[in-house]
Amino acid sequence: MLDITNITYRIAGRVLLEGASVRVSEGHRIGLVGRNGTGKSTLFKLISKEAEPDAGEISLPRGCRIGMVAQEVRGDEGTPLEYVLAADTERAALLAEADTCTDGHRQADIQTRLLDIDAYAAPARAATILDGLGFDAEAQNKPLSAFSGGWRMRAALAAALFAQPDLLLLDEPTNHLDLEAALWLEGFLKSWPKTLILISHDRDFLNSVVTGIVHLERQGLYAYSGSYDSFEKQRQERIAQTEQAIAKQTAARAHLQAFIDRFKAKASKAKQAQSRVKALARMEPLEAITRDPEVRFNFPDPDELAPPMISLNGAAVGYDGRPILRNIGLRLDPDDRVALLGANGNGKTTLAKLIAGRLEVMDGERIAPNRLRVGYFAQHQVDELNLDETPIQAMTQVMPKTAKPEQVRAKLGAFGFGAEKAQTKIGALSGGEKARLTLALITYDAPHLLILDEPTNHLDIEARSALVEALTIYKGAVILVSHDRRMVEMVADRLWLVAHGTAKPFDDDMDAYQRLILSGSLTAPSGKGGAKSEPRSKTPGEKRPALGPLKKAVTQAEAALAKATAEKEKIDAKLAEDGVYSGPKDKLNALLKQQSEAATAVASAEAIWLSAMEALEAAEAA
């Protein structure tokens, strides 16, 4: 399917890939992994021909269709359903041609091809994908302009999945998803029938989806079979074996060199010494596999606060005078580790802002000590850093004016920023480095409470593990919102469920929560205001396939069948005219051929109509 042969690629003088080669076989699902900044997204650009390698070759089968998630979706591109359907360009073109085509032979070809690609069932398939990613039937038919950027990215992901390309490239597809949608996508990709290359830093997601791993390290590409856990084990074994081989070779070289140094001046041993010089020259040094540098997070310990840290008593909170959550009765103690669960749009971020004191209660009360310090990591905070500043400048601005330069450097050093990185423009840092800088900025004053709203979107697997370790030894309280199930399970000792317009303790584990998700029991309050309102979660009744797209498919199929039938009736009428069979043979043969083609078109259109009707009847019975 995909052959990458000895490619080299440089950007701004920096070598990202050098002599890299790998082969991906058709139908395999590959996880592309590597530390932030090694060039994974750049490799996608090379595969998709958005960039050209400086040397080497990337080859794909002739006519191979590559699918990627669009980086931007404008708000003027119709509804989510229309946007997704438009991703199948062949279907759109055939339907448009069918509406205007008068050639019976071509009409038959069009209808046959539409049947082959299951064109009239496409709206139902598109609706199912959108539904899995959180768009209910109502949301699918709203204008895209009504959705936030994150939801438009979901629509772009749905379009890429719907188009079913021969090679699908997905770069961190779960970043804009909640846990519910991420679980749906995981299940969808596990049965993906074509070739998939996936960049993800979610270990559980990779373990569930991929059949192999390609590791980008030391400017090369290294293939491993199996899951991510299997890759880690194989790589550690490879590192250990290489280190043992290097140790043996080093000892052998030292032994040869010692003999040469001892006897090279003695005539009686000169021949043996010369032989060992040649042997030493032939012994090429083995290249060590560099272990990844350690990622550092070091949260300063806060001073003590008496419990409870925060109490919410009958609290209501919302926006513009409209409550989103009501009747909240929760208590947070100084050593709590709490994860907020609930579908996107249910109010997790709203609750986090209330706890942080960024939103005022509309009813009830929030009780917290005046000296409470909160470090708040918002979802889009990393993207709002000043790219023209350096980490030193950014940290100097948030710290007290009396802070000395060495104190500023020490704060950055606790998060892995040495002298060189501290003076680098933020715009030149990787996404993971920006996330680390943001965490350093929000914790400089040793907060009593850390609220982390999707902190892992820009972190690689090693950095996520380091963050878990740092949070484990952190002496303050933690509120965590994350679609990374492993992080939730390793950090949180309490779960709060935000659903049904309130927030309550969830006295069970993540397995039970997953079963709750799959049962469709989570709902969000309806009627949210604002131009960028998000789709609400679905009630159990809404879990069945949306009927609108299916009805539309039936209507389209009926119209196509009526048109094909009318065309055949015209030809039948001409063949029934007096004198046709006794007239010119050429004219008769042409009419008979047209009749045969029209009959084929009618049969194809009728088969499509029956298929669409069966799908609608099955959905109505669900």
C-alpha positions in Angstrom: 0.0 0.0 0.0 2.5 2.6 1.2 6.3 2.4 0.6 8.6 5.0 2.1 12.1 4.6 0.8 15.2 6.4 2.1 13.5 9.7 2.5 15.3 12.8 3.9 13.5 15.9 4.9 14.9 19.1 6.5 13.0 22.1 7.8 14.7 25.4 8.7 18.1 23.6 8.6 16.9 20.9 11.0 16.9 17.3 9.9 13.6 15.6 10.8 14.0 12.5 8.6 17.2 11.0 7.2 17.3 7.9 5.1 14.0 6.8 6.7 12.2 3.7 5.2 9.1 1.8 6.1 6.4 -0.2 4.4 2.7 -0.2 5.4 0.7 -3.1 4.0 -2.9 -2.7 2.7 -5.6 -3.1 5.3 -3.3 -2.5 8.3 -4.0 0.0 11.1 -0.8 1.6 12.1 0.0 3.9 15.1 2.6 6.5 14.3 4.3 7.4 17.6 7.3 9.5 18.7 8.2 12.3 21.0 6.6 15.8 20.3 8.6 17.6 17.7 10.1 14.6 16.0 8.1 15.1 12.7 5.0 12.9 12.9 2.6 15.5 11.4 5.3 16.5 8.9 5.4 12.8 7.7 1.7 13.0 7.1 2.3 16.1 4.9 4.9 14.2 2.9 2.6 11.2 2.4 -0.3 13.4 1.3 2.0 15.4 -1.1 1.6 18.6 0.8 5.3 18.6 1.1 8.1 17.0 -0.9 11.1 15.1 0.6 14.6 16.4 -0.1 15.6 12.9 -1.1 14.1 9.5 -1.3 10.6 8.4 -2.5 7.1 7.8 -1.2 5.0 5.6 -3.4 1.3 4.7 -3.3 -0.8 2.6 -5.7 -2.2 4.4 -8.7 -5.5 6.1 -8.0 -5.1 5.7 -4.2 -7.4 8.1 -2.4 -5.9 9.7 0.7 -8.2 11.1 3.4 -7.3 13.5 6.2 -9.2 15.7 8.6 -9.6 19.2 7.3 -7.7 21.7 9.5 -10.5 24.3 9.2 -14.2 24.1 8.6 -16.0 27.4 7.7 -19.4 28.2 9.1 -20.8 28.8 5.6 -20.7 25.2 4.3 -24.3 24.2 5.0 -25.3 21.8 7.8 -23.1 19.1 9.3 -25.0 16.5 7.3 -24.6 18.3 4.0 -20.9 18.9 4.8 -20.3 15.2 5.4 -22.2 14.1 2.4 -20.2 16.4 0.2 -17.1 14.6 1.2 -18.0 11.7 -1.2 -17.3 13.7 -4.4 -18.1 10.8 -6.7 -21.6 10.4 -5.2 -22.3 14.1 -5.4 -21.1 14.3 -9.1 -23.2 11.2 -10.1 -26.3 12.5 -8.5 -25.9 15.9 -10.2 -25.4 14.2 -13.5 -28.4 11.9 -13.0 -30.6 14.9 -12.7 -29.7 16.3 -16.1 -28.7 13.2 -18.1 -31.0 12.3 -21.1 -28.8 9.6 -22.6 -30.4 6.2 -21.7 -27.1 4.3 -21.9 -25.3 6.8 -19.6 -28.3 6.9 -17.2 -28.0 3.1 -16.9 -24.3 3.4 -16.1 -25.0 6.1 -13.5 -27.7 4.1 -11.7 -25.5 1.0 -11.7 -22.6 2.9 -10.2 -24.8 4.6 -7.6 -26.0 1.1 -6.6 -22.4 -0.1 -6.4 -21.4 2.7 -4.0 -24.7 2.4 -2.0 -25.4 6.1 -2.8 -29.0 6.3 -1.6 -28.1 4.8 1.8 -25.3 7.3 2.2 -27.4 9.9 4.2 -28.2 7.2 6.7 -24.5 6.3 7.0 -23.4 9.9 7.3 -26.1 10.4 10.0 -24.8 7.4 11.9 -21.2 8.7 11.9 -22.4 12.2 13.0 -24.5 10.6 15.7 -21.6 8.7 17.1 -19.5 11.9 17.3 -22.2 13.7 19.3 -24.5 15.3 16.7 -28.1 14.3 17.3 -30.8 14.5 14.6 -31.5 18.1 15.4 -27.9 19.2 15.4 -27.1 17.5 12.1 -29.5 19.9 10.3 -28.4 23.1 12.0 -26.0 25.5 10.1 -22.3 24.9 10.8 -22.1 28.5 11.8 -24.0 27.6 15.0 -21.1 25.4 16.2 -17.9 26.2 17.9 -14.5 25.4 16.3 -14.2 22.1 18.3 -17.6 20.9 17.0 -16.7 21.9 13.4 -13.6 19.7 13.8 -15.9 16.9 14.7 -17.8 17.5 11.5 -14.5 17.4 9.6 -13.6 14.1 11.3 -17.0 12.7 10.3 -16.4 13.8 6.7 -13.1 12.0 6.6 -14.6 8.8 8.0 -17.6 9.0 5.6 -15.5 9.3 2.5 -13.8 5.9 3.2 -10.5 6.7 1.5 -8.0 4.0 0.6 -5.5 5.5 3.1 -6.9 7.4 6.1 -4.5 9.6 8.0 -5.7 10.8 11.4 -3.7 13.2 13.5 -4.8 13.2 17.2 -8.5 12.6 16.3 -9.6 12.4 19.9 -8.4 15.9 20.8 -11.8 17.5 20.1 -13.8 14.6 21.5 -15.3 13.8 24.9 -14.9 10.3 26.4 -18.2 9.3 24.9 -17.3 10.2 21.3 -13.8 8.8 21.8 -15.2 5.4 22.8 -17.4 5.4 19.7 -14.5 6.4 17.4 -12.4 3.6 19.0 -15.1 1.0 18.2 -15.6 2.4 14.7 -11.9 2.3 13.8 -11.4 -1.2 15.1 -13.4 -2.4 12.2 -12.0 0.1 9.6 -11.8 -2.0 6.4 -9.0 -0.1 4.7 -5.5 1.2 5.6 -5.2 3.6 8.5 -2.2 5.5 9.9 -3.1 7.1 13.3 -1.1 9.7 15.3 -2.3 9.5 18.9 -0.8 9.9 22.4 -3.6 8.0 24.0 -2.1 4.6 25.0 -5.5 2.8 25.5 -6.8 4.2 22.2 -3.8 2.9 20.4 -3.9 -0.5 22.1 -7.5 -1.0 21.1 -7.3 0.2 17.5 -3.9 -0.5 15.9 -2.3 -3.7 14.5 1.2 -2.3 14.4 3.4 0.7 15.4 5.8 2.8 13.4 8.1 4.7 15.8 9.8 7.9 14.6 13.1 8.4 16.4 16.6 9.4 15.5 15.4 10.7 12.1 14.3 7.1 11.2 11.2 5.0 11.0 11.1 1.7 12.9 8.2 -0.8 12.5 6.8 -3.1 15.2 3.9 -5.5 15.2 1.1 -5.5 17.7 -0.3 -3.0 20.1 1.4 0.0 21.8 2.1 -2.0 24.9 3.7 -4.7 22.7 5.8 -2.0 21.0 7.1 -0.7 24.3 8.1 -4.1 25.4 9.8 -4.9 22.1 11.6 -1.6 22.1 12.9 -2.0 25.6 14.2 -5.4 24.7 15.8 -4.0 21.6 17.5 -1.2 23.7 18.7 -3.8 26.3 20.1 -6.1 23.6 21.8 -3.2 21.8 23.4 -2.0 25.0 24.7 -5.5 25.8 26.1 -5.8 22.3 27.8 -2.4 22.6 29.3 -3.4 26.0 30.7 -6.6 24.4 32.1 -4.8 21.4 33.6 -2.1 23.7 35.4 -4.8 25.7 36.6 -6.6 22.5 37.9 -3.3 21.1 39.7 -2.5 24.3 41.3 -6.0 24.3 42.5 -5.6 20.7 43.8 -2.1 21.4 45.7 -3.3 24.5 47.4 -6.0 22.5 48.3 -3.5 19.8 49.7 -0.9 22.3 51.7 -3.6 24.0 53.3 -5.4 21.1 53.3 -3.1 18.1 56.9 -2.1 18.8 58.2 -5.7 19.1 59.4 -7.3 15.9 58.4 -10.8 17.1 54.8 -9.7 17.6 54.5 -7.1 14.7 52.6 -9.4 12.4 50.0 -10.3 15.1 49.7 -6.6 16.1 49.1 -5.6 12.5 46.5 -8.3 12.1 44.6 -6.8 15.2 44.9 -3.3 13.8 43.0 -4.5 10.7 40.5 -6.3 12.8 39.9 -3.2 14.9 39.4 -1.1 11.7 36.8 -3.6 10.4 34.8 -3.5 13.7 32.3 -0.7 13.0 31.0 0.8 16.3 27.4 -0.1 17.0 25.0 2.8 17.3 23.4 3.1 20.7 19.6 3.6 20.8 19.2 6.8 22.8 16.8 6.5 25.6 14.2 9.3 25.5 15.1 12.3 27.7 13.1 12.5 30.9 10.1 14.8 30.8 9.7 16.9 34.0 6.8 18.3 35.9 7.3 19.5 39.4 4.4 21.2 41.1 5.3 23.2 44.2 3.7 22.2 47.4 1.1 24.7 48.8 0.8 25.7 52.4 -2.0 23.8 54.3 -5.7 24.7 54.4 -8.2 23.3 56.8 -10.9 21.2 55.3 -13.2 21.7 53.6 -11.4 23.6 50.9 -14.6 24.4 48.9 -18.2 23.7 49.6 -21.1 24.1 47.1 -24.5 24.2 48.8 -27.6 24.2 46.5 -25.5 26.1 44.0 -26.7 27.1 40.5 -24.5 28.4 37.8 -24.8 29.5 34.2 -24.5 32.3 31.7 -26.4 35.4 30.9 -28.9 34.8 33.7 -29.7 31.3 32.5 -28.6 28.4 34.8 -26.8 25.4 33.2 -26.4 23.5 36.4 -28.7 23.6 39.5 -28.8 22.2 43.0 -25.2 21.3 43.3 -24.1 20.0 46.7 -20.4 19.0 46.6 -17.5 19.3 49.0 -13.8 19.4 48.0 -11.1 18.7 50.6 -7.4 19.7 50.3 -6.2 16.2 49.3 -9.0 15.3 46.9 -8.3 14.0 43.4 -11.6 14.4 41.5 -12.4 13.7 37.8 -15.4 15.3 36.2 -17.4 13.0 33.9 -20.1 13.8 31.5 -20.7 14.4 27.8 -19.5 17.6 26.1 -22.1 20.2 26.6 -23.3 18.9 29.9 -21.5 21.5 31.9 -18.1 20.1 33.0 -16.2 23.3 32.2 -19.0 25.4 33.7 -18.6 23.5 37.0 -14.8 23.8 36.9 -15.1 27.6 36.5 -17.6 27.7 39.4 -15.2 25.8 41.6 -12.3 28.0 40.5 -14.3 31.1 41.3 -14.4 32.3 37.7 -18.2 32.2 37.7 -20.5 33.5 40.4 -23.2 31.3 41.9 -26.7 32.3 40.6 -28.4 30.6 43.6 -27.2 28.8 46.7 -23.6 29.4 47.9 -19.9 28.7 47.2 -17.8 28.7 50.4 -14.0 29.0 50.1 -11.3 30.6 52.2 -10.0 34.0 51.0 -6.5 32.8 50.7 -7.3 29.9 48.4 -5.0 29.9 45.4 -6.2 28.1 42.2 -4.2 27.1 39.2 -6.5 26.8 36.2 -5.5 25.1 33.0 -8.2 25.9 30.3 -8.6 23.8 27.1 -7.4 26.6 24.8 -4.9 28.3 27.1 -1.9 26.8 25.2 -3.1 28.3 22.0 -3.3 31.8 23.6 0.4 32.1 24.5 2.3 35.0 23.0 4.4 33.4 20.4 6.8 36.3 20.2 7.8 36.0 23.8 10.3 33.6 25.4 9.4 31.4 28.4 11.7 33.7 30.6 9.6 36.7 29.5 6.3 34.9 30.1 7.3 33.7 33.5 8.7 37.1 34.5 5.4 38.8 33.8 3.3 36.5 36.1 5.8 36.4 39.0 6.0 39.2 41.5 8.2 42.2 40.4 10.5 41.4 43.3 11.4 38.0 41.9 15.1 37.6 41.0 16.2 36.2 37.6 17.5 33.0 39.2 14.0 32.4 40.8 12.4 32.8 37.4 14.8 30.3 35.9 14.3 27.9 38.8 10.5 27.9 38.2 11.1 27.1 34.5 13.7 24.5 35.3 11.2 22.6 37.4 9.3 21.9 34.2 12.3 20.9 32.1 13.2 24.3 30.6 17.0 24.6 30.6 18.9 27.8 29.7 18.5 27.3 26.0 14.8 26.5 25.9 14.0 29.3 28.4 15.4 31.8 25.8 13.7 30.2 22.8 10.7 32.0 21.2 7.4 30.3 22.3 6.4 30.1 18.7 9.3 27.7 18.1 8.4 25.4 20.9 6.5 22.1 20.3 2.9 21.7 21.4 4.1 19.6 24.4 6.6 22.3 25.4 3.9 25.0 25.3 1.7 22.8 27.5 4.5 22.4 30.0 5.1 26.2 30.0 1.4 26.8 30.6 1.5 24.4 33.6 4.6 26.2 34.9 2.8 29.6 34.6 -0.3 28.6 36.4 1.6 26.9 39.3 4.3 29.4 40.0 2.6 30.5 43.3 2.0 27.0 44.6 -1.8 26.8 44.3 -3.9 24.8 46.7 -6.0 23.5 43.9 -5.2 22.5 40.3 -8.0 22.5 37.8 -6.9 20.8 34.6 -9.4 21.0 31.7 -8.1 18.6 29.0 -4.4 19.1 29.8 -3.2 16.2 27.6 -4.2 17.4 24.1 -0.6 18.6 23.4 1.3 16.0 25.4 2.9 12.9 24.1 2.7 9.5 25.9 5.8 10.1 28.0 4.7 13.6 29.0 1.3 12.2 30.1 3.0 9.6 32.3 5.2 12.4 33.8 2.1 14.5 34.5 0.4 11.6 36.2 3.5 11.0 38.4 3.7 14.7 39.3 0.0 14.9 40.2 0.4 11.8 42.3 3.0 13.5 44.6 1.4 17.0 44.4 0.2 17.9 47.9 -2.8 20.1 46.8 -6.2 19.1 45.4 -6.9 18.3 41.8 -10.0 18.7 39.6 -9.4 16.8 36.2 -11.4 16.9 33.0 -9.9 14.5 30.4 -10.9 12.2 27.6 -7.8 10.1 28.4 -9.3 7.2 30.4 -6.0 6.0 31.6 -5.1 9.4 33.1 -8.5 9.6 34.9 -8.1 6.1 36.3 -4.5 6.8 37.5 -5.1 10.3 39.0 -8.6 10.4 40.3 -9.8 8.8 43.6 -13.3 10.3 43.3 -15.6 10.8 40.3 -18.3 13.5 39.9 -20.9 13.1 37.1 -22.1 16.2 35.4 -25.5 15.2 33.8 -29.2 16.0 33.8 -28.5 19.6 34.7 -26.6 19.0 37.9 -23.4 17.5 39.3 -23.3 14.6 41.8 -20.7 12.1 43.1 -20.5 9.0 40.9 -20.0 6.1 43.3 -18.6 3.5 40.8 -15.6 3.0 38.5 -14.8 3.9 34.9 -16.0 0.5 33.6 -19.4 1.3 35.1 -19.3 4.8 33.5 -18.5 3.3 30.1 -21.5 1.0 30.4 -23.6 4.1 31.3 -22.3 5.8 28.1 -23.1 2.9 25.9 -26.6 2.6 27.4 -27.4 6.2 26.2 -28.5 7.3 29.7 -26.5 10.6 29.8 -28.4 13.7 28.8 -27.7 17.4 28.8 -30.1 20.3 29.5 -31.7 21.6 26.3 -32.2 25.2 25.2 -28.7 26.5 25.7 -28.3 30.1 24.5 -25.5 31.6 22.4 -24.6 31.5 18.8 -22.0 28.8 19.5 -24.3 26.5 21.4 -23.2 22.8 21.4 -25.4 19.8 20.6 -26.9 18.2 23.6 -26.4 14.5 24.5 -29.0 12.1 23.2 -31.9 10.6 25.2 -32.4 6.9 24.7 -35.2 7.5 22.2 -32.8 9.6 20.1 -30.2 6.8 20.0 -32.0 5.1 17.1 -30.8 6.2 13.6 -32.1 9.7 12.6 -35.2 9.2 10.4 -34.7 12.4 8.4 -31.8 11.3 6.3 -33.4 7.9 5.7 -36.7 9.5 4.5 -34.6 11.8 2.2 -32.9 8.8 0.7 -36.2 7.2 0.0 -37.5 10.3 -1.7 -34.4 10.6 -3.8 -34.6 6.9 -4.8 -38.3 7.3 -5.7 -37.5 10.3 -7.9 -34.7 8.4 -9.7 -37.0 5.3 -10.2 -39.8 7.5 -11.6 -37.4 9.2 -14.0 -35.9 5.9 -15.2 -39.4 4.4 -15.6 -40.6 7.4 -17.6 -37.5 7.2 -19.9 -38.3 3.5 -20.6 -41.9 4.2 -21.3 -40.9 6.7 -23.9 -38.8 4.1 -25.7 -41.6 1.5 -25.4 -44.0 4.0 -27.0 -41.7 4.5 -29.9 -41.3 0.8 -30.4 -45.1 0.5 -30.4 -45.5 2.9 -33.3 -46.7 1.6 -36.7 -44.0 0.6 -39.1 -41.1 0.5 -36.7 -40.4 -3.2 -37.2 -40.9 -3.0 -40.9 -38.7 0.2 -41.2 -35.0 0.7 -41.3 -33.1 -2.0 -39.3 -30.6 0.5 -37.9 -33.3 2.6 -36.3 -35.0 -0.5 -34.9 -31.7 -1.9 -33.5 -30.9 1.5 -31.9 -34.4 1.6 -30.2 -34.0 -2.0 -29.0 -30.6 -1.2 -27.5 -32.0 1.9 -25.8 -34.9 -0.2 -24.4 -32.4 -2.7 -22.9 -30.4 0.1 -21.3 -33.5 1.7 -19.9 -34.7 -1.6 -18.5 -31.3 -2.0 -16.7 -31.6 1.6 -15.3 -35.1 0.8 -14.0 -33.9 -2.4 -12.4 -31.0 -0.6 -10.7 -33.2 2.3 -9.5 -35.8 -0.1 -8.1 -33.1 -2.1 -6.2 -31.8 1.2 -4.7 -35.4 2.2 -3.7 -36.1 -1.1 -2.1 -32.8 -0.9 -0.1 -33.7 2.6 1.1 -37.2 1.6 2.1 -35.9 -1.4 4.1 -33.5 0.9 6.0 -36.3 3.3 6.8 -38.7 0.6 7.9 -36.0 -0.9 10.1 -35.3 2.4 11.7 -38.9 3.2 12.3 -39.3 -0.2 14.0 -36.3 0.4 16.3 
